[in-house]
Amino acid sequence: MKKKIIPIISAMSLAVSAMPLSTAAEETKNDEILAMLENGELPTDANMDGKTDASDIHAIMMYYTISLLNPDHTYTESKKISEEVFNNVRDNFDYNSDGQVDTSEASLLLNYYYSGFEAGDVDCDGSLTAADASLVLYYYAGTMVENAVEFEIDTNMRNLGDINGDNSIDAADASMILYEYSKTMTS
């Protein structure tokens, strides 16, 4: 069962997904890193669970949060990340070789991970279905009452949920997902 996380982690994740690239040199370097991720030349399983998903981005952000409190990059007891995962991130995820694992690496992994999914496929199962529309409505209802949503749903939603491109995730997106799904069911 996925655990709920504190709002600050969701805010940090949102900041990561909205981070602009500042220079052409950084953009070129980031393109090279993304190509290396796609070719399997760099690790992607930060939380060491045998798969690459939004939880790996979360592990990098948890490492970053802890390392802000410990500039020597040593593990401090945490309920959010194990020492093994902390050390894995520290030792293997400095994609841009700047001597630190931070929001840059989380952003790169986020871009890599979500590049493989179609807009609207918020459950990341490879197709648009009624389940995606249901998750969009669940997310939308949660935002209306300011409830925290599960990290993976929240991250997937921000990156894939705005299928109509109006910069809002709402019932209109759920309707569009159902429309696209119905087209596949009738063809």
Residue frames as qw, qx, qy, qz and C-alpha x, y, z in Angstrom:
[[0.000, 0.889, 0.458, 0.000, 0.00, 0.00, 0.00],
 [0.397, 0.494, -0.028, 0.773, 1.35, 3.34, -0.99],
 [0.373, -0.524, -0.476, 0.600, 1.92, 5.73, 1.89],
 [0.078, 0.957, 0.229, 0.158, 0.73, 9.29, 2.11],
 [0.608, 0.053, -0.157, 0.777, 3.50, 11.83, 2.25],
 [0.181, -0.672, -0.307, 0.649, 3.77, 15.24, 3.78],
 [0.403, 0.874, 0.263, -0.065, 2.77, 18.23, 1.67],
 [0.133, -0.841, 0.380, 0.362, 6.32, 19.60, 1.56],
 [0.476, -0.161, 0.776, 0.381, 7.52, 16.59, -0.45],
 [0.463, 0.640, 0.601, 0.120, 4.67, 17.11, -2.92],
 [0.108, 0.971, 0.004, -0.215, 5.63, 20.78, -3.19],
 [0.320, -0.613, 0.597, 0.407, 9.27, 19.85, -3.78],
 [0.530, 0.176, 0.774, 0.299, 8.24, 17.37, -6.46],
 [0.352, 0.852, 0.385, -0.025, 6.12, 20.03, -8.14],
 [0.084, -0.902, 0.273, 0.325, 9.09, 22.40, -8.05],
 [0.473, -0.292, 0.730, 0.398, 11.27, 19.73, -9.68],
 [0.500, 0.452, 0.699, 0.240, 8.81, 19.16, -12.52],
 [0.221, 0.942, 0.252, -0.001, 8.58, 22.91, -13.16],
 [0.486, -0.629, 0.249, 0.553, 12.33, 23.64, -13.03],
 [0.573, 0.812, -0.057, -0.100, 13.51, 25.59, -16.07],
 [0.829, 0.022, 0.101, 0.550, 16.85, 24.86, -17.69],
 [0.175, -0.879, -0.046, 0.441, 19.05, 27.90, -17.32],
 [0.001, -0.696, 0.492, 0.523, 21.60, 27.67, -20.13],
 [0.777, 0.459, -0.309, -0.299, 22.12, 26.11, -23.53],
 [0.263, 0.466, -0.826, 0.175, 25.12, 24.22, -22.13],
 [0.405, -0.092, 0.756, -0.506, 22.97, 22.72, -19.36],
 [0.781, 0.333, 0.123, -0.514, 20.31, 21.81, -21.90],
 [0.621, 0.507, -0.585, -0.123, 22.88, 20.01, -24.07],
 [0.028, 0.330, -0.876, 0.352, 24.30, 18.19, -21.02],
 [0.581, 0.062, 0.561, -0.586, 20.79, 17.24, -19.92],
 [0.794, 0.412, -0.186, -0.407, 20.00, 15.88, -23.40],
 [0.434, 0.456, -0.773, 0.081, 23.15, 13.75, -23.20],
 [0.222, -0.175, 0.816, -0.505, 22.17, 12.48, -19.76],
 [0.732, 0.214, 0.274, -0.585, 18.64, 11.65, -20.95],
 [0.721, 0.451, -0.471, -0.234, 20.11, 9.71, -23.88],
 [0.203, 0.363, -0.863, 0.287, 22.33, 7.79, -21.44],
 [0.493, -0.014, 0.627, -0.602, 19.29, 7.02, -19.28],
 [0.795, 0.352, -0.025, -0.493, 17.38, 5.77, -22.33],
 [0.639, 0.466, -0.611, -0.037, 20.33, 3.57, -23.34],
 [0.900, -0.390, -0.192, -0.021, 20.54, 2.06, -19.85],
 [0.598, 0.406, -0.370, 0.583, 23.98, 3.57, -19.20],
 [0.087, -0.376, 0.448, -0.807, 22.87, 5.25, -15.97],
 [0.112, -0.253, -0.917, 0.288, 20.97, 3.76, -13.01],
 [0.329, -0.374, -0.291, -0.817, 17.27, 4.51, -12.60],
 [0.693, -0.457, -0.542, -0.127, 16.16, 2.31, -9.68],
 [0.030, 0.603, -0.415, 0.681, 17.00, 4.66, -6.81],
 [0.634, -0.421, 0.341, -0.552, 14.88, 2.87, -4.20],
 [0.053, 0.357, -0.932, -0.016, 16.22, -0.55, -5.21],
 [0.662, 0.115, 0.546, -0.500, 12.83, -2.22, -5.64],
 [0.499, 0.055, 0.806, 0.315, 13.64, -3.71, -9.05],
 [0.333, 0.688, 0.567, 0.308, 11.67, -1.23, -11.16],
 [0.199, -0.008, 0.020, 0.980, 11.85, 2.38, -12.28],
 [0.122, -0.723, -0.630, -0.255, 8.85, 4.48, -11.28],
 [0.105, -0.827, -0.024, -0.552, 7.84, 7.69, -9.52],
 [0.774, -0.629, -0.042, 0.060, 9.00, 6.20, -6.20],
 [0.770, 0.041, 0.016, 0.636, 12.58, 6.46, -7.45],
 [0.146, 0.648, 0.063, 0.745, 12.15, 10.20, -7.97],
 [0.584, -0.750, -0.086, -0.299, 10.76, 10.36, -4.45],
 [0.875, -0.311, -0.063, 0.365, 13.85, 8.50, -3.13],
 [0.529, 0.328, 0.009, 0.783, 16.14, 11.07, -4.76],
 [0.171, -0.724, -0.075, -0.664, 14.13, 13.93, -3.27],
 [0.768, -0.631, -0.098, -0.053, 14.22, 12.30, 0.19],
 [0.795, -0.043, -0.057, 0.603, 18.00, 11.89, -0.14],
 [0.266, 0.537, 0.055, 0.799, 18.28, 15.55, -1.12],
 [0.454, -0.764, -0.124, -0.441, 16.14, 16.67, 1.83],
 [0.849, -0.485, -0.059, 0.203, 18.24, 14.66, 4.30],
 [0.710, 0.130, 0.016, 0.692, 21.51, 15.83, 2.73],
 [0.019, 0.762, 0.067, 0.644, 20.42, 19.46, 3.16],
 [0.632, -0.738, 0.042, -0.232, 20.35, 18.79, 6.88],
 [0.800, -0.415, 0.329, 0.282, 23.63, 16.82, 6.78],
 [0.366, 0.855, -0.289, -0.225, 26.13, 18.58, 4.51],
 [0.206, -0.522, 0.819, 0.122, 28.60, 15.71, 4.99],
 [0.691, 0.199, -0.473, -0.509, 26.07, 13.47, 3.17],
 [0.101, 0.103, -0.958, 0.249, 25.86, 10.86, 5.92],
 [0.437, -0.416, -0.709, -0.366, 22.69, 9.00, 6.72],
 [0.234, -0.161, 0.519, -0.807, 20.42, 10.18, 9.52],
 [0.157, 0.272, 0.932, -0.184, 17.68, 7.87, 10.80],
 [0.366, 0.151, -0.180, -0.900, 14.57, 8.39, 8.69],
 [0.573, 0.248, 0.718, -0.309, 11.18, 6.72, 8.36],
 [0.578, 0.694, 0.032, -0.428, 11.02, 7.86, 4.74],
 [0.662, 0.617, -0.425, -0.012, 14.22, 6.31, 3.32],
 [0.930, -0.325, 0.027, 0.167, 16.45, 3.44, 4.40],
 [0.350, -0.744, 0.431, 0.372, 20.19, 3.77, 4.84],
 [0.605, 0.042, 0.687, 0.400, 20.71, 1.36, 1.93],
 [0.388, 0.769, 0.452, 0.232, 18.61, 3.52, -0.41],
 [0.143, -0.967, 0.074, 0.197, 20.26, 6.70, 0.89],
 [0.474, -0.523, 0.564, 0.428, 23.72, 5.28, 0.13],
 [0.577, 0.346, 0.652, 0.350, 22.60, 4.00, -3.28],
 [0.246, 0.928, 0.267, 0.086, 21.37, 7.46, -4.28],
 [0.275, -0.887, 0.267, 0.258, 24.49, 9.18, -2.91],
 [0.528, -0.388, 0.648, 0.389, 26.87, 6.78, -4.65],
 [0.438, 0.181, 0.778, 0.413, 25.13, 6.27, -8.02],
 [0.243, 0.762, 0.595, 0.079, 22.81, 9.13, -8.95],
 [0.129, -0.732, 0.098, 0.661, 24.99, 12.20, -9.53],
 [0.697, 0.542, 0.439, 0.163, 24.02, 12.21, -13.21],
 [0.348, 0.917, 0.004, 0.195, 25.54, 15.62, -14.02],
 [0.793, 0.034, -0.237, 0.560, 28.79, 14.95, -12.09],
 [0.007, 0.782, -0.088, 0.618, 28.57, 18.16, -10.08],
 [0.258, 0.237, -0.730, 0.587, 29.43, 16.41, -6.81],
 [0.316, 0.070, 0.603, -0.729, 25.91, 16.37, -5.41],
 [0.068, -0.377, -0.873, -0.302, 22.62, 14.60, -5.94],
 [0.120, 0.300, 0.339, -0.884, 19.89, 17.21, -5.93],
 [0.541, 0.550, 0.395, -0.499, 16.76, 18.38, -7.74],
 [0.327, 0.589, -0.531, -0.514, 18.63, 18.30, -11.06],
 [0.039, 0.156, -0.980, -0.113, 18.92, 14.53, -10.90],
 [0.335, 0.374, 0.763, -0.408, 15.32, 14.17, -9.77],
 [0.448, 0.644, 0.011, -0.620, 14.21, 16.34, -12.69],
 [0.253, 0.457, -0.752, -0.402, 16.25, 14.30, -15.18],
 [0.083, 0.052, 0.992, -0.074, 14.84, 11.01, -13.88],
 [0.392, 0.509, 0.517, -0.566, 11.34, 12.49, -13.92],
 [0.432, 0.607, -0.290, -0.600, 11.74, 13.55, -17.57],
 [0.149, 0.287, -0.920, -0.223, 13.12, 10.13, -18.50],
 [0.209, 0.184, 0.917, -0.285, 10.39, 8.22, -16.69],
 [0.422, 0.580, 0.452, -0.530, 7.42, 10.18, -18.04],
 [0.232, 0.501, -0.510, -0.660, 8.71, 10.36, -21.62],
 [0.040, 0.045, -0.972, -0.228, 7.47, 6.79, -22.09],
 [0.147, 0.473, 0.816, -0.298, 3.81, 7.50, -21.33],
 [0.042, 0.512, 0.533, 0.673, 0.95, 9.05, -23.27],
 [0.180, -0.161, 0.254, -0.937, -0.76, 12.13, -21.85],
 [0.713, -0.201, -0.103, -0.664, -3.75, 10.97, -19.82],
 [0.827, -0.021, -0.560, 0.039, -2.27, 7.56, -18.89],
 [0.253, -0.732, 0.365, -0.517, -2.07, 8.53, -15.23],
 [0.870, -0.367, 0.297, -0.142, -1.91, 4.96, -13.94],
 [0.055, 0.696, -0.680, -0.226, 1.02, 4.37, -16.32],
 [0.740, 0.000, 0.668, -0.076, -0.26, 1.04, -17.62],
 [0.289, -0.134, 0.699, 0.640, 0.37, 1.90, -21.27],
 [0.011, -0.432, -0.704, -0.563, -3.17, 2.76, -22.37],
 [0.277, -0.137, 0.155, -0.938, -5.94, 5.28, -21.79],
 [0.317, -0.328, -0.886, -0.088, -8.80, 3.63, -19.90],
 [0.435, -0.730, -0.319, -0.420, -11.74, 4.47, -17.66],
 [0.736, -0.463, -0.281, 0.407, -9.38, 3.85, -14.71],
 [0.421, 0.101, 0.005, 0.902, -7.30, 6.86, -15.81],
 [0.200, -0.565, -0.281, -0.749, -10.42, 9.04, -15.95],
 [0.680, -0.623, -0.381, -0.059, -11.42, 7.80, -12.50],
 [0.670, -0.269, -0.196, 0.663, -7.98, 8.69, -11.08],
 [0.177, 0.327, 0.123, 0.920, -8.20, 12.17, -12.62],
 [0.437, -0.642, -0.321, -0.541, -11.58, 12.70, -10.96],
 [0.759, -0.493, -0.335, 0.261, -10.21, 11.38, -7.64],
 [0.529, -0.026, -0.078, 0.845, -7.28, 13.76, -7.89],
 [0.043, -0.473, -0.238, -0.847, -9.51, 16.69, -8.89],
 [0.590, -0.667, -0.369, -0.268, -11.89, 16.04, -5.99],
 [0.738, -0.371, -0.262, 0.498, -8.92, 15.85, -3.60],
 [0.356, 0.144, 0.012, 0.924, -7.60, 19.20, -4.78],
 [0.257, -0.616, -0.338, -0.663, -11.01, 20.77, -4.26],
 [0.683, -0.693, -0.170, -0.154, -10.94, 19.86, -0.55],
 [0.081, 0.812, -0.518, 0.257, -7.16, 20.26, -0.20],
 [0.915, -0.308, 0.256, -0.044, -6.53, 16.64, 0.71],
 [0.111, -0.611, 0.735, 0.272, -3.05, 15.23, 0.24],
 [0.923, 0.273, -0.096, -0.252, -2.97, 12.51, -2.39],
 [0.891, -0.224, 0.281, 0.277, -0.58, 9.60, -2.63],
 [0.232, -0.661, 0.413, 0.582, 2.83, 10.64, -3.96],
 [0.340, -0.006, 0.788, 0.513, 2.79, 8.45, -7.06],
 [0.239, 0.715, 0.651, 0.093, -0.73, 9.50, -8.06],
 [0.053, -0.917, -0.079, 0.387, 0.14, 13.16, -7.48],
 [0.275, -0.521, 0.552, 0.591, 3.37, 12.93, -9.51],
 [0.334, 0.242, 0.817, 0.403, 1.75, 10.98, -12.34],
 [0.172, 0.817, 0.539, -0.109, -1.14, 13.41, -12.42],
 [0.075, -0.849, 0.109, 0.511, 1.02, 16.52, -12.71],
 [0.200, -0.433, 0.676, 0.561, 2.98, 14.97, -15.55],
 [0.054, 0.107, 0.888, 0.445, 0.26, 13.15, -17.49],
 [0.120, 0.524, 0.773, -0.337, -3.16, 14.32, -16.26],
 [0.218, 0.663, 0.070, -0.713, -3.61, 17.55, -18.23],
 [0.546, 0.209, 0.727, 0.360, -4.61, 15.83, -21.47],
 [0.331, 0.826, 0.431, 0.148, -6.39, 18.88, -22.92],
 [0.563, 0.214, 0.003, 0.798, -3.44, 21.22, -22.29],
 [0.132, -0.835, -0.227, -0.483, -5.27, 23.94, -20.38],
 [0.246, 0.406, -0.565, 0.674, -2.80, 23.86, -17.43],
 [0.553, -0.273, 0.399, -0.679, -5.48, 22.48, -15.13],
 [0.219, 0.004, -0.974, -0.061, -6.27, 18.91, -14.10],
 [0.440, 0.091, 0.388, -0.805, -10.01, 18.64, -13.79],
 [0.656, 0.298, 0.636, -0.277, -13.20, 16.92, -14.95],
 [0.572, 0.720, -0.165, -0.357, -12.61, 18.13, -18.52],
 [0.117, 0.555, -0.817, -0.107, -9.45, 16.02, -18.64],
 [0.438, 0.006, 0.869, -0.231, -11.36, 13.00, -17.32],
 [0.661, 0.560, 0.299, -0.400, -13.99, 13.52, -20.03],
 [0.437, 0.716, -0.467, -0.280, -11.33, 13.72, -22.73],
 [0.131, -0.361, 0.923, -0.032, -9.69, 10.52, -21.45],
 [0.567, 0.254, 0.722, -0.306, -13.06, 8.74, -21.56],
 [0.599, 0.693, -0.026, -0.401, -13.64, 10.07, -25.08],
 [0.253, 0.630, -0.714, -0.174, -10.25, 8.75, -26.25],
 [0.320, -0.143, 0.918, -0.184, -10.91, 5.44, -24.50],
 [0.655, 0.423, 0.479, -0.403, -14.33, 5.09, -26.17],
 [0.520, 0.687, -0.357, -0.360, -12.72, 5.58, -29.59],
 [0.078, 0.427, -0.900, -0.042, -10.45, 2.58, -28.95],
 [0.439, 0.092, 0.825, -0.344, -13.41, 0.49, -27.81],
 [0.647, 0.566, 0.312, -0.405, -15.42, 1.15, -30.98],
 [0.423, 0.704, -0.468, -0.325, -12.66, 0.68, -33.53]]
